[in-house]
C-alpha cells in the first residue's frame, strides 16, 4: 500500500501550526514586540516625595544653600521698602530745620537703604561685600578716580556742545546759597552709592547669576544688564517732568553704569561716574538732575534749543545731548578697561563664590 502524500503533508502542517504560540488579537495592531532594553521614556515619578522635591526647587537652590533668585529679590524689595517708609516717617518727627535737616535727610535714606541691602545680601543671599562689587583690590581706587573725572567730563561735553550750538544760554553764575553746593554734594554722594549698590551690586548680580544657569555668560550678562537698567529707568518715572523718552534715557544711563560694573567686577567706577555726573549736572552747570532742581550751582545754563536735544525741564538724560554723552561714556569705559589690562566680562559678577 502506498500512503497519500498530500495527507501526510496536511498532517505535518497541522502539527507545525499547533506548535506555534498563539498571538493575541491585538498583536497585529500593536506592532512588533520591543526588546526590554529599548529607549522608551521613563515613567514619570508621581510619588509624594518627588512632588515635594519639585516644590522645594521652586523656593530653594540646594547646591547654593539659599533661596532661589526670585525669592531673594522679593526679600530685597521688602527690606528696601520698609527702609524707605521707616526713614520717611522718622524724618517727619525729626526736630531739625534748615541746613541741618537737609543734610540729615540727604544721608538718611542712602544709609538706611544701603544697610537694608547689605543685611539681605548677608542673611538671605549668603554674600560678602566683595560679592556685591565692593572689592578693595588693586585698581579699585583708580577706577573711582576715573569715574569721578569721567562724569564731570561728560557733563562738560553736554554744556560745551549745547552752548556752541546755541541750545543753551548762560543765565547766571553762583546761583543760590553757597551752602547749597555742600548739601548737593552730600546728597549725590549718598545717591550715587546706594543706587549702585542696590541696582548694580545686588540686582544685576542676582539676575546675572540666575540667567547664567540657563544661558551662556554673554547672554546672561546682556539680559541682566537690560533688566536692571529697565528697573533703573522705571525708578525715575515719578520724577518731575518725566516722560517715556526720559525713562528710556535713564535706562540707557543704567546700561552705561552697569557696563562699568560688568567689565571690572567692581562698583567703584560706576559709583564715581554716578556721583560726579549728578553733581556736575546740577551743582556745576545748573541743569535739572532727572527733573530735580538742586537749588544752587556755579553756572545756570537754561535750555533754548529743542526739547528733543536738551531734554527740557527733565535734564540732559531726556535729550540727544545726554545720549551723546552716554555713548562717549561707554566708549571711554571700554577704553579704560582695556588700557588697564581687562579683556572682557568679569566672570565674578555672574558666578557665586560658594563658601
C-alpha positions in Angstrom: 0.0 0.0 0.0 1.1 3.5 -0.6 0.4 6.5 1.7 -1.3 9.6 0.5 1.5 12.2 0.5 -0.9 15.1 0.4 -2.5 13.7 3.6 0.9 13.4 5.2 1.7 17.0 4.2 -1.5 18.3 5.6 -1.0 16.4 8.9 2.5 17.8 9.2 1.3 21.3 8.5 -1.4 21.0 11.1 1.2 19.7 13.6 3.5 22.6 13.0 0.7 25.1 13.3 -0.3 23.5 16.5 3.2 24.1 18.0 3.2 27.9 17.1 2.4 30.2 20.0 -1.0 31.8 19.9 -1.0 35.5 19.2 -3.2 38.0 20.8 -5.8 39.5 18.6 -4.3 42.9 19.4 -0.8 41.9 18.5 -1.1 42.9 14.8 -2.4 46.2 15.8 0.2 46.9 18.5 3.2 46.4 16.2 6.3 44.3 16.7 7.4 43.3 20.2 10.1 45.7 21.6 13.1 44.4 23.4 13.2 45.1 27.1 16.2 47.5 26.8 14.5 49.8 24.2 14.8 53.6 24.6 11.4 54.2 26.0 10.9 57.3 28.1 10.8 56.6 31.8 7.6 56.7 33.6 7.1 60.0 35.5 7.7 59.8 39.2 4.5 61.0 40.7 5.3 60.0 44.3 4.7 62.4 47.1 8.5 62.6 47.7 9.1 63.7 44.0 6.4 66.3 44.2 7.9 67.7 47.4 11.3 67.9 45.7 9.8 69.7 42.8 8.2 72.3 45.0 11.4 72.7 47.1 13.4 73.6 43.9 11.0 76.5 43.3 11.9 78.1 46.6 15.4 76.7 47.4 18.6 76.3 45.5 20.1 73.2 47.0 23.6 73.5 45.5 23.9 77.1 46.7 22.1 76.5 50.0 19.9 79.7 49.7 16.5 80.7 48.4 16.0 81.0 44.6 16.7 84.3 42.9 13.1 85.4 42.7 12.6 85.0 46.4 15.9 86.7 47.2 14.7 89.7 45.1 11.4 89.8 46.8 13.2 89.8 50.2 15.3 92.8 49.0 12.2 94.7 47.7 10.5 94.2 51.1 13.6 95.3 53.0 14.2 98.3 50.9 10.5 99.3 51.0 10.5 99.1 54.8 13.7 101.1 55.0 12.3 103.9 52.8 9.0 104.1 54.7 10.5 103.9 58.1 13.1 106.6 57.3 10.5 108.9 55.8 8.3 108.5 58.9 11.2 109.1 61.2 12.3 112.3 59.3 8.8 113.7 59.7 9.3 113.8 63.5 12.9 114.9 63.5 13.3 118.1 65.5 15.6 119.8 62.9 15.2 122.5 60.4 17.2 124.3 57.7 20.6 123.1 56.5 20.9 120.6 59.4 17.6 118.9 58.3 18.6 118.9 54.6 21.9 117.2 55.4 20.4 114.6 57.6 17.6 113.9 55.2 20.0 113.6 52.3 22.0 111.0 54.2 19.2 109.1 56.0 17.7 107.2 53.1 21.0 106.3 51.4 22.5 105.0 54.7 19.4 103.1 55.8 18.7 101.6 52.4 22.3 100.6 52.0 22.2 98.8 55.4 19.0 97.0 54.3 20.6 95.8 51.1 23.7 94.6 53.0 21.6 92.8 55.5 19.6 90.9 52.9 22.7 90.1 51.0 24.4 88.6 54.1 21.4 86.9 55.7 19.4 85.7 52.6 21.9 85.7 49.7 24.9 84.5 51.8 27.2 87.1 50.2 30.2 89.0 51.3 30.9 92.7 50.5 33.1 91.5 47.6 30.2 89.6 46.0 28.4 93.0 45.7 31.3 94.6 43.9 32.7 96.3 47.0 36.2 94.9 46.4 39.2 96.6 47.9 41.7 95.2 45.5 44.3 96.6 43.1 42.7 99.0 40.7 39.5 99.9 42.7 40.8 103.4 43.6 42.0 104.1 40.1 38.5 103.1 38.8 36.9 105.5 41.3 39.0 108.5 40.3 38.5 107.7 36.6 34.7 107.5 37.2 34.7 110.8 39.0 36.6 112.5 36.2 34.5 110.9 33.5 31.2 112.1 35.0 32.4 115.7 35.1 33.9 115.5 31.6 30.7 114.1 30.1 28.6 117.0 31.6 31.2 119.5 30.3 30.7 117.9 26.9 27.0 118.4 27.1 27.4 122.0 28.2 30.1 122.8 25.6 28.3 121.4 22.6 25.0 122.9 23.8 26.5 126.4 24.2 28.4 126.3 20.9 25.2 125.2 19.0 23.0 127.8 20.7 20.9 125.2 22.5 21.8 126.7 26.0 22.3 130.2 27.2 24.2 131.3 30.3 21.6 132.8 32.6 23.8 133.5 35.6 26.6 132.4 37.8 26.9 131.5 41.5 23.1 130.8 41.7 21.6 130.1 45.1 23.1 129.9 48.6 26.7 128.6 48.7 25.8 126.1 51.3 23.6 124.5 48.7 26.7 123.3 46.9 27.7 121.4 50.0 24.3 119.9 50.6 24.1 118.9 47.0 27.4 117.1 47.4 26.2 115.2 50.4 23.0 114.2 48.6 24.7 113.0 45.5 27.4 111.1 47.4 24.6 109.1 49.1 22.5 108.6 46.0 25.5 107.6 43.9 26.5 104.9 46.3 23.2 103.4 47.4 21.7 103.3 43.9 24.7 101.5 42.5 24.8 99.1 45.5 21.1 98.3 45.0 20.7 98.2 41.2 24.1 97.1 40.1 25.7 95.4 43.1 22.6 93.5 44.2 20.1 93.4 41.4 22.4 93.0 38.4 24.5 90.4 40.2 21.4 88.3 41.2 20.0 88.5 37.7 23.3 87.6 36.1 23.7 84.5 38.3 20.1 83.4 37.6 20.4 83.9 33.8 23.8 82.2 33.7 22.1 79.0 35.0 20.1 78.8 31.7 22.4 80.6 29.2 26.0 81.4 28.3 27.8 84.2 30.1 27.5 86.8 27.4 23.8 86.2 27.0 23.2 86.2 30.8 25.2 89.4 31.2 23.3 91.1 28.5 19.9 90.1 29.9 20.9 91.1 33.4 22.2 94.4 32.2 19.0 95.2 30.2 16.7 94.1 33.0 18.5 96.0 35.8 18.7 99.1 33.6 15.0 98.9 32.9 14.3 98.9 36.7 16.7 101.9 37.0 14.6 103.7 34.3 11.3 102.8 35.9 12.5 104.1 39.3 12.5 107.6 37.8 9.1 107.7 36.2 7.6 109.7 39.1 10.3 112.4 38.9 9.1 115.9 37.8 8.9 116.3 34.0 9.4 112.5 33.4 8.2 111.1 30.1 8.6 107.9 28.1 11.6 109.5 26.4 13.2 110.4 29.8 12.6 106.8 31.0 14.4 105.4 28.0 17.3 107.9 28.6 17.7 106.8 32.2 17.5 103.2 31.1 20.4 103.9 28.7 22.3 105.6 31.6 21.8 102.3 33.5 23.4 100.4 30.6 26.4 102.8 30.8 26.8 102.4 34.6 26.2 98.6 34.5 28.8 98.1 31.8 31.4 99.6 34.1 30.5 97.0 36.7 30.4 94.1 34.4 33.8 94.8 32.9 35.6 95.5 36.2 33.7 93.4 38.7 33.9 96.5 41.0 31.3 99.2 41.8 34.0 101.9 42.2 33.9 103.0 38.6 30.0 103.3 38.3 29.8 104.9 41.8 32.4 107.5 40.8 30.6 108.3 37.5 27.2 108.4 39.2 28.3 110.9 41.8 30.1 113.3 39.6 27.6 113.1 36.7 24.8 114.2 39.1 26.8 116.8 40.9 28.3 118.4 37.8 24.9 118.3 36.1 23.1 120.1 38.9 25.6 122.0 41.1 28.1 123.0 38.4 26.1 123.6 35.2 22.7 124.2 36.7 20.9 121.5 34.7 17.9 119.7 36.2 19.0 116.3 37.6 16.4 113.8 36.4 13.8 116.5 36.8 15.0 117.8 40.2 16.3 121.3 40.8 19.4 121.4 43.0 18.8 125.0 44.1 22.4 126.1 43.9 25.0 126.0 41.1 28.2 127.6 39.9 26.6 128.3 36.5 23.0 128.5 35.4 22.5 127.1 31.8 19.0 127.4 30.5 17.8 125.4 27.5 16.9 127.4 24.4 17.1 124.6 21.9 14.6 121.9 21.1 13.4 119.7 24.0 14.4 116.6 22.0 18.0 117.9 22.1 18.3 119.4 25.6 15.8 117.3 27.5 13.9 120.3 28.6 12.9 120.5 32.3 13.9 116.9 33.0 17.5 117.5 32.1 20.0 116.2 29.5 19.2 112.5 30.1 15.9 113.1 28.2 17.6 114.6 25.2 20.0 113.8 22.4 22.8 115.6 24.1 22.5 113.2 27.0 22.5 110.3 24.6 25.7 111.7 23.0 27.4 111.9 26.5 26.3 108.3 27.4 27.7 107.0 24.1 31.0 108.7 24.7 31.0 107.4 28.3 30.5 103.8 27.1 33.4 104.2 24.7 35.6 105.8 27.4 34.7 103.0 29.8 35.7 100.2 27.4 38.9 102.1 26.5 39.8 102.4 30.2 39.2 98.8 31.0 41.3 97.7 28.0 44.0 100.1 28.9 44.1 98.7 32.4 44.5 95.2 31.0 41.0 94.0 31.0 39.8 91.7 28.3 36.0 91.4 28.6 33.4 90.5 31.1 34.5 89.9 34.7 33.1 86.4 35.5 32.9 87.2 39.2 29.7 89.2 38.6 27.9 86.1 37.2 29.3 83.4 39.5 28.6 82.9 43.2 31.6 82.4 45.3 30.4 79.3 47.1 31.6 79.0 50.6 
